[in-house]
């Protein structure tokens, strides 16, 4: 783009972030004496993902002698220490990735000085980084304050102007860069030049028919409606207890016997009355799922998720819960249901998958010292390594809505969303964790029935219907209810 400012819009999972990292590769082999590219991202998991991609791309270059660990550094709470800034000053990376709060803290404390060598500022998930309220949220608009990332950018641009240095290239990326957000960007003093390059992948793919043929056929979307008493039904089904014509209708595993999921997962625990319908159980024995804001996730929802993980997931799945809900009790509840569950930590997930793939590669190379001749000659032993063991024990990762923007989780196939869908944009971003880079995926959303929206963070049946209509999605019945 010859240094011109860029606004990039494309659907979730299209590879915007990875493409931006790939575009920097030609610069990496050139000498540098300071930070040339600043990435600003909404949360630390996305920062570590960019760090991992940069290091792997550098290491894959056949003729490079550059140490991948010197190319990129991350500053993000709570993992950044004073020693981190000493190392950055002594051996500055070419690329610095930061969250807004960590960037402002580092600049205000004097631990980080940028400007002399800075050529480019990339803001990924810009609408989330800048926390720009939707245009119809009038109260939020009235109380809107300049976000931390904008303060940092304003300070950097002012320092560069005072030092008579050229303005850095500005790259703004998101799947939901609405006209409202773009207007806000152009109102910021000195940010965007008049000759900005606009790349609109969604528009181009829609006009060519590629979006319809690829994205919507690769990812299936299902909606489960939760009644006030915790019973579950598919979006297009009527409440069977409210309509007598459904009497005797064959239902899924959870509708017939919610406790069946426990036997399915080889979990025997009758003391808590888990084999009775959930609304007849002694809730005092239920694992606590009370978040800080007082929201209680219905046990039937977590049982449905556990059932689907056991039957449908081969490697990894993601459960996204509303902001403010305490993650630890949800993780503990799912573990009680026999599901291997942990809080999302993308840095650990990347390392885990990288180690597994390296082991698989060693076991398939004939001359590898770690590969026995018996494992190569006996077909029955093929796949009986760490990777096969991992595949037979699917892992469910749990995160809140704001913590999943932009991330790419290796081997993820299913996303379960429990409420917290404030808008069409939120659904696009959360559901976009499945079907990354054109791979198949499944998204299952749990929403409250009419009058029971608050049970699941305020997301109701009517809102999800409108979202599906606007995006053009078709509901696929969830088979496990």
C-alpha positions in Angstrom: 0.0 0.0 0.0 3.1 2.2 -0.2 2.6 3.6 3.3 -1.0 4.7 2.7 -3.5 4.5 5.5 -5.8 1.4 5.3 -9.3 0.6 6.5 -9.8 -3.2 6.2 -13.3 -4.8 6.7 -13.8 -8.5 6.2 -15.8 -11.2 7.9 -14.6 -12.9 11.1 -12.2 -15.8 10.3 -11.1 -14.4 6.9 -7.5 -13.9 8.1 -7.3 -10.2 8.5 -4.8 -10.3 11.4 -2.7 -13.1 9.9 -2.6 -11.2 6.6 -1.4 -8.0 8.3 1.4 -10.0 10.0 2.3 -11.7 6.7 2.6 -8.3 5.0 5.4 -7.3 7.4 7.7 -10.3 6.6 9.7 -8.4 3.9 10.7 -5.8 6.4 11.8 -8.2 9.1 15.1 -9.1 7.4 16.1 -5.5 7.0 18.3 -3.8 9.7 16.4 -1.8 12.3 17.3 0.2 15.4 13.9 0.4 17.1 10.2 -0.5 17.0 8.8 0.1 13.6 5.3 -1.4 14.0 2.9 -1.0 16.9 -0.1 -3.3 17.2 -2.9 -2.3 19.5 -5.3 -5.1 20.3 -8.3 -5.4 22.7 -7.0 -8.2 25.0 -3.9 -10.1 25.8 -4.9 -13.4 24.2 -4.9 -11.7 20.8 -1.6 -10.1 21.5 0.0 -13.5 22.2 -1.5 -14.9 19.1 0.1 -12.3 17.0 3.4 -12.9 18.8 3.2 -16.6 18.0 2.4 -16.0 14.3 5.3 -13.6 13.9 7.8 -16.0 15.5 6.6 -19.0 13.5 6.7 -17.1 10.2 10.2 -15.9 10.9 11.4 -19.3 11.9 9.9 -20.7 8.7 12.1 -18.5 6.5 14.7 -20.8 4.8 17.6 -18.4 4.7 17.1 -16.2 7.8 19.5 -16.0 10.7 17.2 -13.9 12.8 16.2 -15.1 16.2 12.4 -15.2 16.1 12.2 -14.1 19.8 13.8 -10.8 18.9 11.3 -9.8 16.2 8.2 -9.2 18.4 7.4 -8.5 22.0 4.1 -8.2 24.0 3.2 -5.9 26.8 0.0 -6.8 28.5 -1.2 -7.1 32.1 -0.3 -8.9 34.3 2.6 -10.6 32.6 4.7 -7.5 31.9 7.5 -6.8 34.4 10.1 -4.0 34.8 12.6 -6.5 33.3 10.4 -6.6 30.2 11.0 -2.9 29.5 14.7 -3.2 30.2 14.9 -5.9 27.5 12.9 -3.9 25.1 15.1 -0.8 25.6 18.3 -2.9 25.2 17.1 -4.9 22.3 14.1 -3.3 20.7 11.9 -5.6 18.6 10.7 -4.6 15.2 7.0 -5.3 16.3 5.5 -4.3 19.6 2.0 -5.7 20.5 0.1 -4.2 23.3 -3.3 -3.8 24.9 -4.6 -0.2 25.4 -4.2 -0.1 29.2 -0.7 -1.6 29.2 0.4 0.8 26.5 -0.9 3.9 28.3 0.7 2.8 31.6 4.0 2.1 29.9 4.1 5.5 28.2 3.0 7.5 31.2 5.5 5.8 33.5 8.3 6.5 31.0 9.1 2.8 30.6 8.3 2.9 26.9 9.4 5.5 24.4 8.1 5.3 20.8 8.2 7.7 17.9 11.8 7.9 16.5 11.6 4.7 14.5 7.8 4.1 14.4 6.5 3.7 10.9 3.1 2.0 11.4 0.3 1.7 13.9 -2.1 -1.2 13.4 -5.3 -1.3 15.5 -7.0 -4.7 15.3 -10.7 -5.0 16.3 -10.7 -1.2 16.3 -14.3 -0.8 17.3 -13.6 -2.9 20.5 -10.2 -1.2 21.2 -11.8 2.3 21.0 -15.0 1.2 22.8 -17.1 3.3 20.5 -20.7 3.1 21.6 -23.4 2.2 19.0 -25.0 5.3 17.5 -28.3 4.5 19.1 -26.9 4.1 22.6 -27.6 7.7 23.6 -26.7 7.4 27.3 -23.3 5.8 26.5 -22.6 8.4 23.8 -23.3 11.2 26.3 -20.9 9.7 28.8 -18.3 8.7 26.3 -14.7 9.5 27.2 -11.6 9.4 25.0 -10.4 5.7 25.2 -7.0 4.8 26.4 -5.9 3.6 22.9 -6.9 6.9 21.4 -5.0 8.9 24.1 -1.9 6.9 23.3 -2.2 7.4 19.6 -2.8 11.1 20.0 0.3 11.4 22.2 2.5 9.5 19.7 1.3 11.6 16.7 1.9 14.8 18.7 5.5 13.7 19.5 6.2 12.8 15.9 4.8 16.1 14.7 6.9 18.0 17.3 10.0 16.1 16.1 9.2 16.8 12.5 8.9 13.2 11.7 6.5 11.8 9.1 3.1 10.5 10.2 3.0 6.7 10.6 0.9 4.6 8.4 -2.5 3.9 10.2 -4.1 0.5 9.6 -7.6 -0.1 11.1 -9.2 -3.5 11.0 -12.4 -5.2 12.1 -15.2 -7.4 10.8 -17.7 -4.7 12.1 -16.3 -1.4 10.9 -19.6 0.3 10.6 -20.2 3.7 9.0 -20.6 5.1 12.5 -17.1 3.8 13.5 -15.5 4.9 10.3 -16.9 8.4 10.8 -15.4 8.5 14.3 -12.0 7.5 12.9 -12.0 10.3 10.4 -13.0 12.8 13.0 -9.8 12.1 15.0 -7.2 14.9 14.5 -4.4 13.8 12.2 -5.2 10.1 12.2 -6.3 9.2 8.7 -5.1 10.8 5.5 -7.4 11.8 2.7 -5.9 9.1 0.4 -6.9 6.2 2.6 -7.2 2.7 1.0 -10.5 1.0 1.8 -10.6 -2.8 1.5 -14.1 -4.2 2.0 -13.8 -8.0 1.7 -17.4 -8.6 2.8 -18.9 -6.4 0.1 -16.7 -7.9 -2.6 -17.5 -11.5 -1.5 -21.2 -10.8 -1.3 -21.2 -9.3 -4.8 -19.3 -12.3 -6.2 -21.4 -14.8 -4.3 -18.3 -16.2 -2.5 -19.7 -15.3 0.9 -22.9 -17.2 0.4 -21.1 -20.3 -1.0 -18.3 -20.4 1.4 -18.9 -19.0 4.9 -22.6 -19.8 5.3 -22.2 -23.4 4.1 -19.1 -24.1 6.2 -20.6 -23.1 9.5 -23.9 -24.3 10.9 -25.8 -22.0 13.4 -28.2 -23.4 16.0 -30.3 -21.6 18.6 -31.6 -23.2 21.8 -34.4 -21.4 23.6 -34.4 -21.7 27.4 -37.8 -21.5 29.1 -38.3 -19.8 32.5 -38.2 -23.2 34.2 -35.1 -24.3 32.5 -36.6 -26.5 29.8 -34.9 -26.4 26.4 -36.3 -26.3 22.9 -35.1 -25.4 19.4 -35.7 -21.9 18.1 -38.5 -22.9 15.7 -40.2 -25.4 18.0 -43.1 -24.5 20.3 -43.0 -25.2 24.0 -44.2 -28.8 24.2 -45.7 -28.3 27.7 -47.6 -25.3 26.5 -49.2 -27.2 23.5 -50.9 -30.5 24.0 -50.3 -31.6 20.4 -46.7 -32.2 21.4 -47.7 -34.8 24.0 -45.8 -38.0 23.5 -43.5 -36.5 20.9 -40.0 -38.1 20.8 -37.5 -35.7 22.4 -33.8 -35.6 22.6 -31.6 -36.9 25.4 -31.9 -33.9 27.8 -35.7 -33.6 27.4 -36.3 -37.2 28.2 -33.8 -37.5 31.0 -31.5 -34.6 31.9 -29.5 -36.8 34.1 -28.6 -39.1 31.2 -25.7 -36.9 30.3 -24.0 -38.1 33.5 -24.2 -41.8 32.6 -23.1 -40.9 29.1 -19.9 -39.3 30.5 -19.5 -42.2 33.0 -20.2 -39.9 35.8 -22.1 -41.5 38.7 -23.4 -39.0 41.3 -27.0 -39.6 42.6 -26.4 -37.8 45.9 -27.2 -34.5 44.3 -30.4 -35.7 42.7 -29.0 -35.2 39.2 -31.2 -37.9 37.6 -34.4 -35.9 38.3 -35.7 -33.1 36.1 -33.7 -30.0 37.0 -36.6 -28.0 38.2 -37.4 -30.7 40.8 -33.8 -31.0 42.1 -32.5 -29.7 45.3 -30.7 -26.7 44.0 -28.7 -26.4 47.2 -26.7 -29.4 45.9 -26.1 -27.8 42.5 -22.6 -26.6 41.8 -22.6 -22.9 42.2 -22.8 -20.9 39.1 -23.5 -17.5 40.7 -21.5 -14.7 39.0 -20.7 -11.3 40.4 -23.8 -9.8 38.8 -26.1 -12.4 40.3 -26.9 -14.3 37.1 -27.5 -18.0 37.5 -26.9 -20.2 34.5 -29.6 -22.9 34.3 -28.1 -26.4 34.9 -29.9 -27.7 31.8 -27.9 -25.3 29.6 -24.6 -26.6 30.9 -25.8 -30.2 30.6 -26.7 -29.6 27.0 -23.2 -28.2 26.4 -21.6 -31.2 28.1 -23.6 -33.6 26.0 -22.7 -31.9 22.8 -19.0 -31.8 23.7 -19.1 -35.5 24.5 -20.9 -36.5 21.3 -19.8 -33.9 18.7 -16.4 -32.4 19.6 -13.1 -34.1 18.6 -10.5 -31.7 19.8 -11.5 -28.2 21.2 -14.7 -26.3 21.8 -15.3 -22.8 23.2 -18.0 -21.8 25.7 -18.6 -18.0 25.7 -20.5 -16.6 28.7 -21.7 -13.0 29.4 -19.3 -10.4 30.7 -19.4 -10.3 34.5 -20.2 -13.9 34.9 -17.6 -15.7 37.1 -15.8 -18.2 35.0 -14.5 -20.5 37.8 -17.9 -21.8 39.0 -18.9 -22.6 35.4 -15.7 -24.5 34.8 -16.2 -26.4 38.0 -19.8 -27.3 37.1 -18.7 -28.6 33.7 -16.0 -30.7 35.3 -18.6 -32.2 37.6 -20.4 -33.2 34.5 -17.3 -35.0 33.3 -16.0 -32.5 30.7 -12.4 -31.6 30.5 -12.8 -27.8 31.0 -10.5 -24.9 31.7 -10.4 -21.1 31.4 -9.2 -19.9 28.0 -5.5 -19.0 28.0 -4.5 -18.7 24.3 -0.8 -18.6 25.0 -1.0 -22.0 26.7 -3.3 -23.4 24.0 -0.8 -22.4 21.2 2.1 -24.0 23.0 0.1 -27.2 23.7 -0.9 -27.6 20.1 2.6 -26.8 18.8 4.1 -29.4 21.0 1.5 -32.0 19.9 2.1 -31.3 16.2 5.9 -31.5 16.7 5.5 -34.9 18.4 3.2 -36.1 15.6 5.7 -35.0 13.0 8.6 -36.8 14.7 6.5 -40.0 14.9 5.8 -39.9 11.1 9.4 -39.2 9.9 11.2 -42.5 9.2 14.7 -41.3 10.3 13.5 -39.5 13.4 15.3 -40.8 16.5 12.0 -40.8 18.3 10.3 -43.1 15.8 10.5 -46.8 16.2 10.4 -49.1 13.2 7.5 -51.1 14.8 5.3 -48.0 14.9 6.1 -47.4 11.2 5.4 -50.9 10.0 2.4 -51.7 12.1 -0.7 -49.8 10.8 -2.6 -50.5 14.1 -0.1 -48.3 15.9 -0.5 -45.3 13.6 -2.1 -42.4 15.4 -1.6 -43.9 18.9 0.5 -41.0 20.1 -0.2 -37.9 22.1 -2.3 -36.5 19.3 -4.7 -39.4 19.3 -5.0 -39.3 23.1 -5.7 -35.6 22.9 -8.4 -36.2 20.2 -10.2 -38.7 22.4 -10.5 -36.3 25.3 -12.1 -33.1 23.9 -11.4 -29.9 25.8 -13.9 -27.2 26.5 -12.4 -23.7 26.9 -14.5 -21.0 28.8 -14.2 -17.3 28.2 -16.3 -14.1 28.4 -17.7 -12.3 25.4 -15.1 -9.5 25.3 -12.2 -11.9 25.7 -12.7 -13.8 22.4 -12.5 -10.9 19.8 -10.2 -11.7 17.0 -8.6 -14.9 18.4 -7.9 -18.0 16.5 -8.0 -21.1 18.7 -6.1 -24.1 17.1 -8.3 -27.2 16.3 -11.5 -25.4 17.5 -14.7 -26.8 15.9 -17.6 -25.7 18.1 -18.6 -22.5 19.8 -21.4 -22.4 22.5 -22.7 -19.0 23.3 -24.8 -18.5 26.5 -26.5 -15.1 26.2 -24.6 -11.9 26.2 -25.4 -11.1 22.6 -26.0 -7.4 22.7 -26.1 -6.8 19.0 -25.6 -8.2 15.5 -22.0 -7.1 15.7 -21.4 -9.1 18.9 -22.8 -12.2 17.4 -20.6 -11.9 14.3 -17.5 -11.6 16.4 -18.3 -14.4 18.9 -19.7 -16.8 16.3 -16.7 -16.0 14.1 -14.4 -18.1 16.3 -15.8 -21.1 14.5 -15.1 -21.8 10.8 -11.8 -19.9 10.8 -10.0 -19.7 7.4 -12.9 -21.5 5.7 -12.9 -24.6 7.9 -16.2 -26.2 8.9 -17.6 -25.2 12.3 -20.7 -25.2 14.5 -22.2 -22.4 16.6 -24.8 -23.1 19.2 -26.5 -20.1 21.0 -28.6 -20.4 24.1 -31.1 -17.5 24.6 -34.0 -16.9 26.9 -37.6 -17.4 25.9 -39.9 -14.4 25.7 -40.1 -13.1 29.3 -37.1 -15.1 30.4 -34.4 -13.0 28.7 -32.6 -12.0 31.9 -31.9 -15.7 32.7 -29.1 -15.5 30.0 -27.7 -12.0 30.2 -30.6 -10.2 28.5 -30.5 -12.1 25.2 -33.9 -13.3 24.1 -35.6 -15.2 21.3 -36.8 -12.1 19.5 -33.4 -10.5 19.3 -31.6 -13.6 18.0 -34.3 -14.0 15.3 -33.7 -10.4 14.2 -29.9 -11.1 14.2 -30.3 -14.2 12.0 -32.6 -12.4 9.6 -30.2 -9.5 9.2 -27.1 -11.7 8.7 -29.1 -14.1 6.5 -28.5 -17.2 8.6 -30.7 -20.3 8.8 -31.3 -22.1 12.1 -30.2 -25.7 12.2 -32.0 -27.7 15.0 -29.7 -28.7 17.9 -30.0 -32.5 18.1 -29.4 -33.0 21.8 -32.6 -31.7 23.4 
